[in-house]
Amino acid sequence: MNKTAIKNFAIQARNKLIADISYRAGLMGITTEGIMLRQQKNVKKNCKSS
């Protein structure tokens, strides 16, 4: 068993999981800066379209 390959796979898998979860959370309005409420999202969308 190649322990280095397993360790590298585990590191890559963890990083991909974190990136995927961060992306999905961002779609729902959750970022590292805070949680955007649905009402705030709509207000920002309306401001951008003007």
URHUVEN-V85210 format. One record per helix or strand of 2 or more residues. SS is the DSSP state (@ for helix, = for strand). FROM is the first residue (numbers start at 1). LEN is the number of residues. If there is no record, write none. Layout:
ss from len
SS FROM LEN
SS FROM LEN
This chain:
ss from len
@ 3 25
= 30 2
= 34 2
@ 38 12
